[in-house]
């Protein structure tokens, strides 16, 4: 880890602090999380319906090739995410964040609804997977403009002492969306026969995306219309416009060590995320029975196990987030990263045994390691960039890493399993991600309890602001330091 560097010594005053009332911050978090629920429901439905989608859109392919093709269409939505971020980021500066986030939510809902309208391959041939590709591109383009902005918004206005807990609620919304998608798909499997499911039943969860998106849009508008929230959002947009007026992409690329560390953390976080939520449903119900020559467990049983694991993870995320405010982000993230290296093979061997108890244990181990990242990364990643280029730097690093390494997890691992015949590739992939996570976490200083780079101290009350100022001045450290080391001269 590079030595800590202080930009300049400063005598802090209480008036220098950002003081945001808890009720206002809670509304901001609610507005961001509501959008995440709607967005990630749509991804969850596709992931949990992958075996059915394979039969509907790639019925003429063998199982291994059909699986690769289906995962390829899942991955393509991630490959276009950087373009969505590059498009919606500047647009938010011109027309406002709320309008852009409303547009991304509508686009996601429309893209998912459109999937439910596409005829099967038996009806229209090659045009069916091409239309599915177009709908997935719409989904990915919209998601690229949502998550980075929401993460930055929450992190900048959360008090320094509660940033871990408050930031974790963004992932609470993500898991809620996944969980909702899993419940809807599982209900369809239970209520319908396989013939009904392949004929028309698979469309119903995709159709639900449109009303869900409209409900999410309405709730976000209701949350955002209070005067306090409107003032908070206007202040954020004004600050970002001022920052963007002086920033250049050269400034962002000058911070390549920070972007590289951010990409490593995103990879370590999202590889187990998509391994659990996107690849494991197919691995358990399709890949293992086919390649091991055994009956395995049913799709419904697998989905129920996934739902239980996700409920446990959902409840644990805010708890771990709160604990990270007390004990630090690094200990929890390092537990997750080291756990992936040490426990990846045991958890996959448990899942390969195909008994329900062993599969549940393996999935739960993966889920608990995942929340070590999900509860801490929303408050860790924004601190890697200075205020004037935080949104741009985070958007680029986050979306590129997810696009190249994390969102392609199902495609890459599915292909490696198919072509090598080695069913342990999910474990090897998790171990690589964990090793990268360990290296990335060791490269940064502990962000817990500190102001973010280039941002003033943030407090929940005037009394807390006075306490923070006294602590900062007593430490005589001046402005918040870069998380890795000296600030490149191009962005001083």
C-alpha positions in Angstrom: 0.0 0.0 0.0 1.4 3.4 -0.9 2.1 5.8 1.8 -0.7 8.2 2.9 -0.5 11.6 1.5 -2.2 14.8 2.7 -3.2 17.4 0.2 -3.0 20.4 2.5 -3.3 21.2 6.1 -6.6 22.9 7.1 -8.3 24.1 10.2 -11.8 22.6 9.9 -14.9 24.5 11.1 -18.3 23.1 11.8 -19.6 25.2 8.9 -17.3 23.2 6.6 -19.3 20.0 7.3 -22.1 18.7 5.2 -25.0 18.2 7.7 -27.9 16.2 6.3 -30.8 15.2 8.6 -31.4 11.5 8.9 -34.9 11.7 7.5 -33.7 13.4 4.3 -30.9 10.8 3.8 -33.4 8.0 4.4 -35.6 9.4 1.6 -32.6 9.6 -0.7 -31.7 5.9 0.0 -35.3 4.9 -0.4 -35.6 6.6 -3.8 -32.4 4.9 -5.0 -33.3 1.5 -3.6 -36.8 1.5 -5.1 -35.3 1.8 -8.6 -32.9 -1.0 -7.9 -35.7 -3.4 -7.0 -37.5 -2.8 -10.3 -34.2 -3.0 -12.3 -32.9 -6.2 -10.8 -36.2 -8.0 -10.8 -35.8 -8.0 -14.6 -32.3 -9.5 -14.5 -33.4 -12.0 -11.9 -36.3 -13.3 -14.0 -34.0 -13.9 -17.0 -31.4 -15.6 -14.8 -33.8 -18.0 -13.1 -35.7 -18.8 -16.3 -32.5 -19.6 -18.2 -33.3 -23.3 -18.7 -36.7 -22.5 -20.1 -35.4 -19.7 -22.3 -32.9 -22.2 -23.7 -35.7 -24.5 -24.7 -37.8 -21.7 -26.2 -35.2 -19.8 -28.2 -32.5 -22.4 -28.8 -34.4 -25.6 -29.2 -32.4 -26.7 -32.2 -29.1 -26.7 -30.4 -27.6 -29.3 -28.1 -27.8 -28.7 -24.4 -24.2 -27.5 -24.0 -24.4 -25.1 -27.1 -27.9 -23.9 -26.1 -26.6 -23.2 -22.6 -23.7 -21.2 -24.0 -26.0 -19.3 -26.4 -28.4 -18.4 -23.6 -25.6 -17.3 -21.3 -24.2 -15.3 -24.2 -27.4 -13.3 -24.4 -27.3 -12.8 -20.7 -23.7 -11.5 -20.9 -24.4 -9.1 -23.8 -26.5 -6.9 -21.6 -23.4 -6.3 -19.5 -21.1 -5.6 -22.5 -23.2 -2.6 -23.4 -23.4 -1.2 -19.9 -20.4 1.2 -20.3 -22.2 2.8 -23.3 -25.3 3.3 -21.2 -23.2 5.0 -18.5 -21.4 7.2 -21.0 -24.8 8.3 -22.5 -26.9 8.8 -19.4 -24.1 10.4 -17.2 -23.8 13.6 -19.3 -27.5 13.6 -20.0 -28.2 13.7 -16.2 -26.2 16.9 -16.0 -28.3 18.6 -18.7 -31.8 17.5 -17.8 -31.5 16.3 -14.2 -30.8 13.1 -12.4 -34.4 12.3 -11.6 -35.5 12.4 -15.2 -32.6 10.1 -16.3 -33.3 7.6 -13.5 -36.9 7.6 -14.6 -35.9 6.9 -18.2 -33.6 4.0 -17.2 -36.3 2.4 -15.2 -38.8 2.7 -18.0 -36.3 1.3 -20.5 -35.6 -1.7 -18.3 -39.2 -2.5 -17.8 -40.0 -2.1 -21.5 -37.0 -4.3 -22.5 -38.1 -7.0 -20.1 -41.8 -6.8 -21.1 -40.7 -7.1 -24.8 -39.0 -10.4 -24.1 -42.3 -11.9 -23.0 -43.8 -10.8 -26.4 -41.2 -12.5 -28.6 -42.5 -15.6 -30.4 -40.6 -18.9 -30.0 -37.9 -20.1 -32.3 -40.3 -22.8 -33.6 -42.6 -20.0 -34.8 -40.2 -17.4 -36.4 -36.9 -19.2 -36.6 -33.6 -17.2 -36.2 -35.6 -14.0 -35.8 -36.6 -15.1 -32.2 -33.0 -15.0 -30.7 -32.3 -11.8 -32.6 -35.2 -10.1 -31.0 -34.2 -11.5 -27.7 -30.7 -10.0 -28.3 -32.3 -6.6 -29.0 -34.3 -6.6 -25.8 -31.3 -7.6 -23.8 -29.3 -4.7 -25.3 -32.0 -2.3 -24.1 -31.9 -3.8 -20.6 -28.1 -3.4 -20.4 -28.1 0.1 -21.8 -30.5 1.3 -19.2 -28.7 -0.4 -16.3 -25.5 1.3 -17.2 -27.0 4.7 -16.3 -28.5 3.6 -13.0 -26.2 1.9 -10.4 -23.1 4.1 -10.4 -25.1 7.3 -10.0 -27.2 5.8 -7.2 -24.0 4.6 -5.4 -22.3 7.9 -5.6 -25.4 9.8 -4.5 -25.9 7.8 -1.4 -22.2 7.7 -0.4 -21.7 11.5 -0.7 -24.7 12.3 1.5 -24.4 9.6 4.1 -22.8 10.7 7.4 -19.2 9.5 7.7 -20.0 7.4 10.7 -23.0 5.6 9.0 -21.9 5.3 5.4 -21.4 1.6 5.5 -24.9 0.9 7.0 -26.7 3.4 4.7 -24.8 2.3 1.6 -25.7 -1.3 2.2 -29.4 -0.5 1.6 -28.6 0.0 -2.1 -27.7 -3.7 -2.3 -30.7 -4.6 -0.1 -32.8 -3.2 -3.0 -30.7 -5.3 -5.5 -31.3 -8.5 -3.6 -34.9 -7.7 -3.1 -35.3 -7.4 -6.9 -33.5 -10.7 -7.5 -35.5 -12.4 -4.8 -38.8 -11.1 -6.3 -37.8 -12.5 -9.7 -36.9 -15.8 -8.1 -40.2 -16.1 -6.3 -42.3 -15.3 -9.4 -40.4 -17.8 -11.5 -40.7 -20.5 -8.8 -44.4 -19.8 -8.5 -44.7 -20.3 -12.2 -42.8 -23.7 -12.0 -45.1 -24.9 -9.2 -48.4 -23.7 -10.7 -47.9 -24.8 -14.3 -47.0 -28.0 -16.1 -43.8 -28.1 -18.2 -45.9 -28.0 -21.4 -47.8 -24.9 -20.2 -44.6 -23.3 -19.0 -42.9 -23.7 -22.4 -46.0 -22.7 -24.3 -47.1 -19.5 -22.6 -46.3 -19.6 -18.8 -42.7 -18.4 -19.2 -44.0 -15.1 -20.5 -45.9 -14.1 -17.4 -43.0 -13.0 -15.2 -41.6 -10.9 -18.0 -45.0 -9.2 -18.5 -45.1 -8.3 -14.8 -42.0 -6.1 -15.3 -44.0 -3.3 -16.9 -46.5 -2.7 -14.1 -43.6 -3.2 -11.6 -41.6 -0.6 -13.4 -44.5 1.8 -13.3 -45.1 1.2 -9.6 -41.4 1.8 -9.0 -41.5 5.0 -11.0 -44.5 6.3 -9.0 -42.9 5.4 -5.7 -39.6 7.1 -6.6 -41.6 10.2 -7.7 -43.5 10.3 -4.4 -40.2 10.0 -2.4 -38.6 12.7 -4.4 -41.3 15.3 -4.2 -40.7 16.4 -0.6 -38.9 19.9 -0.4 -36.0 18.5 1.7 -35.3 15.8 -0.8 -35.7 18.2 -3.8 -33.1 20.5 -2.2 -30.7 17.7 -1.5 -31.0 16.5 -5.1 -30.6 20.1 -6.5 -27.4 20.5 -4.4 -26.0 17.3 -5.7 -26.7 18.2 -9.4 -25.2 21.7 -9.0 -22.1 20.2 -7.5 -21.7 17.6 -10.2 -22.2 20.3 -12.9 -19.5 22.4 -11.4 -17.1 19.5 -11.1 -17.8 18.3 -14.6 -17.1 21.7 -16.1 -13.5 21.5 -15.0 -12.8 17.7 -15.4 -11.5 15.9 -18.4 -11.1 12.2 -19.2 -7.3 12.8 -18.9 -8.0 13.5 -15.2 -9.8 10.2 -14.9 -7.1 8.2 -16.7 -4.4 9.9 -14.5 -6.0 8.0 -11.7 -5.5 4.6 -13.4 -4.2 3.0 -10.2 -7.4 3.8 -8.3 -9.5 2.7 -11.3 -7.6 -0.5 -11.5 -8.2 -1.2 -7.8 -11.8 -0.3 -8.2 -12.1 -2.8 -11.1 -10.5 -5.5 -8.9 -12.9 -5.0 -6.1 -15.9 -4.9 -8.5 -14.7 -8.2 -10.0 -14.3 -9.9 -6.6 -17.7 -8.7 -5.6 -19.7 -9.4 -8.7 -18.2 -12.7 -9.9 -19.7 -14.6 -6.8 -22.8 -12.4 -7.3 -23.5 -13.7 -10.8 -22.2 -17.1 -10.0 -24.8 -17.5 -7.3 -27.7 -15.7 -9.0 -27.2 -16.4 -12.7 -25.1 -19.6 -13.1 -26.0 -21.8 -10.2 -29.7 -22.3 -11.1 -28.6 -23.8 -14.4 -25.5 -25.6 -13.0 -27.6 -27.4 -10.3 -30.7 -28.3 -12.4 -29.2 -28.8 -15.9 -25.4 -29.1 -16.1 -24.8 -31.5 -13.1 -27.5 -34.0 -14.0 -26.5 -34.0 -17.6 -22.7 -34.4 -17.1 -22.8 -36.6 -13.9 -25.6 -38.8 -15.3 -27.7 -38.6 -12.2 -31.2 -37.3 -11.6 -30.2 -34.3 -9.4 -32.7 -32.1 -7.7 -35.8 -30.6 -9.4 -35.9 -27.0 -10.8 -38.5 -26.1 -8.2 -36.4 -27.5 -5.3 -33.3 -25.6 -6.6 -35.2 -22.4 -6.8 -36.6 -22.7 -3.3 -33.1 -23.3 -2.0 -31.9 -20.2 -3.9 -34.8 -18.2 -2.4 -33.9 -19.2 1.2 -30.3 -18.3 0.6 -31.2 -14.9 -0.8 -33.6 -14.2 2.1 -30.8 -14.9 4.6 -28.4 -12.7 2.6 -31.0 -10.0 2.3 -31.5 -9.9 6.1 -27.7 -10.0 6.7 -26.7 -7.2 4.4 -27.8 -4.2 6.6 -26.4 -6.0 9.7 -22.9 -6.4 8.1 -23.1 -2.8 6.8 -23.8 -1.5 10.3 -20.9 -3.7 11.7 -18.6 -2.3 9.1 -19.2 1.2 10.5 -17.8 -0.1 13.8 -15.1 -2.5 12.8 -14.2 -1.2 9.3 -14.9 -2.2 5.7 -11.5 -4.0 5.1 -12.0 -6.8 7.6 -15.3 -7.9 6.1 -14.2 -7.6 2.5 -11.0 -9.5 3.3 -13.0 -12.3 4.9 -15.1 -12.5 1.7 -12.1 -12.5 -0.6 -10.0 -15.0 1.5 -13.1 -17.1 1.9 -13.5 -17.4 -1.9 -10.0 -18.7 -2.2 -10.2 -21.2 0.6 -13.8 -22.3 0.5 -14.7 -22.2 -3.3 -13.8 -25.8 -4.0 -15.5 -27.2 -0.9 -18.7 -25.3 -1.6 -18.8 -26.5 -5.3 -18.1 -30.1 -4.2 -21.0 -29.8 -1.8 -23.3 -28.6 -4.6 -22.0 -31.4 -6.9 -23.2 -34.0 -4.4 -26.8 -33.0 -5.5 -28.4 -33.7 -2.2 -30.7 -30.9 -1.2 -28.9 -30.4 2.2 -25.5 -30.3 0.6 -26.6 -28.0 -2.2 -28.2 -25.6 0.3 -25.0 -25.6 2.4 -22.8 -24.8 -0.6 -25.1 -22.1 -1.9 -25.4 -20.5 1.6 -21.6 -20.4 1.9 -21.4 -18.6 -1.4 -24.2 -16.2 -0.3 -22.5 -15.4 3.0 -19.2 -14.7 1.3 -21.0 -12.5 -1.2 -22.6 -10.2 1.4 -19.2 -9.5 2.8 -18.8 -7.5 -0.4 -22.4 -6.4 -1.0 -22.6 -4.8 2.4 -19.3 -2.9 2.2 -18.5 -2.0 -1.5 -21.2 0.6 -1.9 -19.5 2.7 0.8 -15.9 1.7 -0.3 -15.8 2.2 -4.0 -17.0 5.9 -4.2 -14.1 6.8 -1.8 -11.6 5.7 -4.3 -12.1 8.8 -6.4 -11.9 12.6 -5.6 -15.1 14.5 -5.7 -14.6 16.4 -9.0 -14.3 13.1 -10.9 -16.0 10.6 -8.6 -19.1 9.9 -10.7 -17.1 9.6 -13.9 -14.3 7.5 -12.5 -16.6 5.2 -10.6 -18.9 4.8 -13.6 -16.1 3.9 -16.0 -14.3 1.5 -13.6 -17.5 -0.2 -12.3 -19.1 -0.8 -15.7 -16.0 -1.9 -17.5 -15.2 -4.5 -14.8 -18.8 -5.8 -14.7 -19.0 -5.9 -18.5 -15.7 -7.7 -19.1 -15.4 -10.0 -16.1 -18.4 -10.3 -13.8 -21.4 -10.2 -16.1 -19.8 -12.7 -18.4 -19.3 -15.2 -15.5 -22.1 -17.5 -16.7 -20.9 -17.5 -20.3 -17.2 -18.1 -19.4 -17.7 -20.7 -16.7 -20.5 -22.5 -18.7 -18.2 -22.6 -21.7 -15.2 -23.9 -19.7 -17.3 -26.6 -18.1 -18.7 -27.6 -21.5 -15.4 -27.7 -23.4 -13.2 -29.2 -20.6 -15.7 -31.5 -18.9 -14.4 -30.2 -15.5 -17.3 -29.4 -13.3 -15.1 -27.7 -10.8 -14.5 -24.6 -13.0 -17.0 -22.5 -10.9 -14.6 -23.1 -8.0 -11.5 -22.1 -9.9 -13.2 -19.0 -11.2 -14.2 -18.0 -7.7 -10.7 -18.6 -6.4 -9.2 -16.3 -9.0 -11.8 -13.6 -8.1 -11.0 -14.0 -4.4 -7.2 -13.6 -5.0 -7.8 -10.4 -7.0 -10.0 -9.2 -4.2 -7.4 -9.8 -1.6 -4.7 -7.9 -3.6 -7.1 -5.0 -4.2 -8.2 -4.7 -0.6 -4.6 -4.7 0.7 -3.8 -1.8 -1.7 -6.2 0.6 -0.1 -6.4 2.3 3.4 -9.4 1.7 5.6 -12.2 4.2 4.5 -14.4 3.7 7.6 -15.3 6.8 9.5 -13.4 9.2 7.2 -14.5 11.8 4.8 -14.4 10.8 1.2 -11.4 12.0 -0.9 -12.0 15.7 -1.7 -15.3 15.9 0.2 -15.9 17.7 3.5 -16.8 15.8 6.6 -20.4 14.7 6.6 -22.5 14.5 9.8 -26.1 13.8 10.8 -26.4 16.8 13.1 -24.7 20.0 14.2 -23.4 18.3 17.3 -21.9 15.5 15.3 -20.3 18.0 13.0 -18.6 19.8 15.9 -17.4 16.4 17.2 -16.0 15.5 13.7 -14.2 18.8 13.4 -12.6 18.5 16.8 -11.4 15.0 15.9 -10.0 16.1 12.5 -8.3 19.1 13.9 -6.8 17.2 16.8 -5.4 14.6 14.4 -4.0 17.5 12.3 -4.4 15.6 9.1 -6.0 18.3 7.0 -8.0 17.3 4.0 -9.0 13.7 3.4 -6.2 11.7 1.9 -6.2 9.7 -1.3 -7.0 6.1 -0.6 -3.8 4.8 -2.2 -1.2 7.5 -2.1 -0.1 10.8 -3.5 -2.6 12.6 -5.8 -1.4 12.8 -9.4 -0.5 16.5 -10.2 -2.9 16.6 -13.2 -5.9 16.6 -10.8 -4.6 18.7 -7.9 
